[in-house]
């Protein structure tokens, strides 16, 4: 395996150095992308979007009508050719996102996908037996809740707007964002339950 | 089921931290970033890259079956990138092999050089 990985590392260096030598790309541009996705762009962006939607019904309406435009209000930009559609969970509907053909994912909002999202197993089983996959992620839904699976494409990526957890009334947007997990926005998880707020938080410190 | 459950177990429970490890090796980060840079700059449409990625993943799954061991997502990614570039005539297979040869020699030379410095020319 190490040999194959070394071969791929060498091949990648060859590709990059040829493209740079020819002036087709610049090393700085590649560095910028690598750094953004490794350090800056992560699911916290999506969590802020969800927290705003939970706190501001007008924003939520705009988000569901045109995800990209509403997210741009928060300075969350999409990736090239990426159109993010936000799908809302309700007491009777649970949404779950997959990409059966490759690994399309709302990068601009969630960063890069986790390893399992790219696995052949998740990509095939998420559409075939979504409830079983959800159960393996620890998400048990009552039988009356419909599960809808959204298959991403290059043009349309999906973000799940989870339900605001009970007991989160009165929490600030910042605190709400802390409840939103990446998996909740893929639909393979639920938001964290709010911890009882310490007295100092309630005083608005 | 071990593949998926292992992968889930390896995930941090609240993995929204920006410090999350997203690549297993530096070359995967470069492969990802070069493909995105090509799309961002308009040199290659993202859809053209994605179509080849789908083909590479599909071919791997046909050869190995969906539950098989040895799955390497970025191997498919790299193969798709290489095909896109060669099919577009942006680089040729021969040029890639020559560049690999040159880089491998440079790496070997750097190694020798460091080695000699370490012993014979302490600064």
Interface residues (C-beta under 8 A of the other chain):
Chain A: X4 X5 X8 X9 X10 X11 X12 X13 X14 X15 X16 X17 X18 X19 X22 X24 X25 X29 X30 X31 X33 X34 X37 X38 X39 X40 X41 X42 X43 X44 X47 X79 X80 X81 X101 X102 X103 X104 X111 X112 X114 X115 X116 X118 X119 X120 X121 X122 X124 X125 X133 X136 X137 X154 X180 X181 X182 X183 X192
Chain B: X1 X3 X4 X5 X7 X8 X10 X11 X14 X15 X16 X17 X18 X20 X22 X23 X25 X26 X27 X29 X30 X31 X32 X33 X34 X36 X37 X38 X39 X40 X41 X43 X45 X46 X47 X50 X53 X54 X57 X58 X61 X66 X67 X68 X71 X72 X73 X74 X75 X78 X81 X82 X85 X90 X91 X95 X96 X97 X99 X100 X103 X104
